[in-house]
């Protein structure tokens, strides 16, 4: 709730008008039965003047309630939309500040559900808070007091009805909060299955797994549907029970009033107002229980959003002035363990790289190559040890300096919807056409970009489906080099290129980025054979480092990898 209050402060006038109009609406509901009682008294007394006067009051009260309702609907909707919009932006901004560890804690699909589905639930919650939930306690308390004032002798009917409805509501609606919590979990699961299926549609169809995917999705969807039906059945049964209790209360009230009408003739005019208050009491309790149940789902969603907002960033950058640093990199007894993992992925790694060197990193799958590169870019912080870039500890460098110094090109080339130029400007927001041409030539992307009439303004469709794997990798490399970083990390980012294109990229990098420190992570020895030095990783340890020729003589692991690949090429 503190999250909402913080945002409500930005719309104080709108919130005030919403609350004020709710009070007016509640007043209109409570005062109307009193006027109806006056109408009955005027009819009994045959007082036409009083009847006309009260009739005008009823009309004015109806208009007042109508206007208040319209104003309330407008301002509460506006508050809900504005607050949710601000909250969504705040949550998205927080997610953008997350490190890899934070993202893995939630998962991408889960965060998408929180940004969309949970935000919609919060929108509904605010609408309930600023109208029904605020109005219900006012009407309930007011109706109780006025009903007791109207016919005090029937207090026991009111108490009996209230006790019955409250007890039944408590027993039935108590587990609803837990069920709505489960519902959000089912929504997460359905969303994750659908997302994975859409992203991996080629794999699904290649291995003819459509039936299995449909089965998994149907199972998850059916679980959510069963819970929805369970909740629906309870509501469908409870509403007739509540109205039966209310009608019994009205029947008993009229029976006792009718039985004693001779002794208390004044109660004849009070019947309509008493029954109205009785109905309002019943309605308030029923709707209060239902709205409380529905809003519990909103509060669960608000709590899920709060989990994101309250998550402490695993990587915190110091607020220091921008530093000018070179491309030297140093690891000093660095170890790293992923969150929730029992074993170290990297173990006591120490090395030093001079600015401008080209370093190859090889090793078996799972040896820690990508993890080491991620530590250089400070996507994770080491568990133990110290990492320096340009002579500065990474923890002492501000984020702007770090991101402008180090560029990371991933193996899985990810392009965003828009244009080629939009994607290249992720690497340098001020890049002009000259910068783009230079980067495209280095990445060997010019050969296909220049074939488009609109060149760098050519459209990139969703998931870059209009480009081949090699084209996407070359555009990713161009994006990586366009900002002229001091340190460039290529994480097997030429794996989709043919041998000729890969060779041209390496030659261009060597020629155009002489002052840039380049780390090339590769499965193929041929990709790093010309590196100044090659680091060999095995089970998270740096076992050897040297040139290609040196390692062939001194490193058994490197020699084995080289001979295996050479044998495959010979076949």
Secondary structure by P-SEA (a helix, b strand, c coil): caaaaaaaaacaaaaaaaaaaaaaaaaaaaaaaaaaaaaaaaaaaccaaaaaaaaaaaaaaaaaaaaaaaaaaaaaaaaaaaaaaaaaaaaaaaaaaccaaaaaaccaaaaaaaacaaaaaaaaaaaaaacaaaaaaaaaaaaaaaaaaacccaaaaaaaaaaaaaaaaaacccaaaaaaaaaaaaaaaaaaaaaaaaaaaaaaaaacaaaaaaaaaaaaaaaaaaaaaaaaaaaaaaaaaaaaaaaaaaaaaaaaaaaacccccccccaaaaaaaaaaaaaaaaaaaaaaaaaaaaaaaaaaaaaaaaacccccccccccbbbbccbbbbcbbbbbcccccccccccccccccccbbbbbbbcccccaaaaaaaaaccccccbbbbbccccccccccaaaaaaabbbbbcccccccccaaaaaaaacccccaaaaaaaaaaacccccccccccccccccccccccccaaaaaaaaaaaaacccccbbbbccccccccaaaaaaaaaaaaaaccccbbbbbcccccccccccbbbbbccccccccccaaaaacccaaaaaaaaaaaaaaac
